[in-house]
Amino acid sequence: MKTTPEHNARIAKMTFSSVYPHYVNKIEKKNRTVEELHTVIEWLTGFDAKAIAALIEEKVTFETFFERAELNPKAELIKGVICGYRIEDIENPLTRKTRYLDKIVDELAKGRKLDKIMRSA
């Protein structure tokens, strides 16, 4: 499935603070911790827990979130389907980065080990 310009624009304008509680809810339902969530977010973006809290407080869009992030070079190893889209086929860089984040949160919720999520094993 290809992303549309409208889809990409909607993701760019979505706020991280509106999605973050869904990430927390998803992982906690599967007995994972907020600390583990922050670990994988920090691995992907470079944002520690304090920076994540500040970004939530500031209500940044995903566009701003990823402009400020230092994306991990191993992020390109994140592959597969999330939300009906094959990550490696997404052409829009911002949409792809957002789906990287969705995918690692999904992997955490599914019980995958942190070293596997962070592509170190």
Phi, psi and omega per residue, in radians:
M1 nan 2.297 3.127
K2 -1.586 2.511 3.042
T3 -1.390 2.621 3.109
T4 -1.770 2.813 3.063
P5 -0.998 -0.612 3.120
E6 -1.158 -0.733 3.108
H7 -1.085 -0.805 3.141
N8 -1.091 -0.712 3.131
A9 -1.156 -0.675 3.140
R10 -1.122 -0.740 3.115
I11 -1.138 -0.751 -3.120
A12 -1.030 -0.633 -3.070
K13 -1.590 -0.166 3.112
M14 -1.197 2.470 -3.131
T15 -1.557 2.486 3.072
F16 -1.042 -0.668 -3.105
S17 -1.123 -0.440 3.124
S18 -1.375 -0.422 -3.092
V19 -1.691 -0.568 -3.072
Y20 -0.895 -0.813 3.133
P21 -1.037 -0.547 3.098
H22 -1.194 -0.668 3.065
Y23 -1.068 -0.830 -3.125
V24 -1.065 -0.836 -3.139
N25 -1.030 -0.781 -3.107
K26 -1.070 -0.794 -3.079
I27 -1.341 -0.614 3.137
E28 -1.183 -0.573 3.080
K29 -1.084 -0.425 -3.122
K30 -1.808 0.339 3.093
N31 1.082 0.582 2.985
R32 -1.794 2.836 -3.032
T33 -1.864 2.788 3.054
V34 -1.082 -0.598 3.107
E35 -1.077 -0.718 3.083
E36 -1.146 -0.702 3.083
L37 -1.032 -0.816 3.135
H38 -1.116 -0.597 3.105
T39 -1.068 -0.810 -3.106
V40 -1.284 -0.602 3.073
I41 -1.126 -0.744 3.128
E42 -1.128 -0.698 3.102
W43 -1.025 -0.779 -3.089
L44 -1.273 -0.731 -2.917
T45 -1.970 -0.354 -3.033
G46 1.551 -0.060 -3.123
F47 -1.472 2.098 3.055
D48 -1.435 3.136 -3.075
A49 -0.999 -0.699 3.136
K50 -1.127 -0.759 3.124
A51 -1.154 -0.687 3.107
I52 -1.053 -0.801 3.121
A53 -1.057 -0.721 3.131
A54 -1.144 -0.701 3.123
L55 -1.151 -0.646 3.088
I56 -1.153 -0.806 3.127
E57 -1.032 -0.702 -3.109
E58 -1.335 -0.240 -3.119
K59 0.998 0.843 -3.140
V60 -1.243 2.619 3.035
T61 -1.362 2.895 3.060
F62 -1.090 -0.545 3.084
E63 -1.038 -0.869 3.115
T64 -1.176 -0.725 3.135
F65 -0.928 -0.886 -3.085
F66 -1.409 -0.361 3.001
E67 -1.131 -0.632 -3.104
R68 -1.496 -0.312 -3.075
A69 -1.307 2.655 2.961
E70 -1.898 1.605 -3.031
L71 -1.091 2.308 3.120
N72 -1.092 2.329 3.139
P73 -1.039 -0.429 3.127
K74 -1.394 -0.046 3.138
A75 -1.012 -0.551 3.140
E76 -1.104 -0.271 3.103
L77 -1.398 -0.144 3.115
I78 -1.360 2.040 -3.086
K79 -2.336 2.960 3.089
G80 2.042 -2.982 -3.071
V81 -1.880 2.329 3.050
I82 -2.474 2.309 -3.137
C83 0.967 0.563 3.107
G84 1.451 0.058 -3.109
Y85 -2.044 2.341 3.025
R86 -1.392 2.022 -3.000
I87 -0.960 -0.826 -3.054
E88 -1.179 -0.222 3.119
D89 -1.702 -0.082 -3.130
I90 -1.307 2.108 -3.070
E91 -1.442 -0.592 -3.115
N92 -1.268 2.082 -3.070
P93 -1.025 -0.711 -3.124
L94 -1.179 -0.765 3.115
T95 -1.095 -0.708 3.121
R96 -1.090 -0.779 3.135
K97 -1.099 -0.698 3.119
T98 -1.122 -0.700 3.105
R99 -1.227 -0.524 2.997
Y100 -0.998 -0.830 -3.128
L101 -1.087 -0.809 3.109
D102 -1.019 -0.729 -3.088
K103 -1.151 -0.764 -3.122
I104 -1.218 -0.562 3.052
V105 -1.160 -0.727 3.095
D106 -1.080 -0.768 3.111
E107 -1.084 -0.704 3.098
L108 -1.069 -0.814 -3.133
A109 -1.112 -0.529 -3.131
K110 -1.447 0.043 3.047
G111 1.581 0.172 3.129
R112 -1.153 2.516 -3.135
K113 -1.203 2.563 -3.092
L114 -0.996 -0.735 -3.116
D115 -1.126 -0.544 3.075
K116 -1.260 -0.736 3.122
I117 -1.060 -0.689 -3.088
M118 -1.540 0.259 3.023
R119 0.916 0.678 3.137
S120 -1.870 -0.035 3.110
A121 -2.331 nan nan
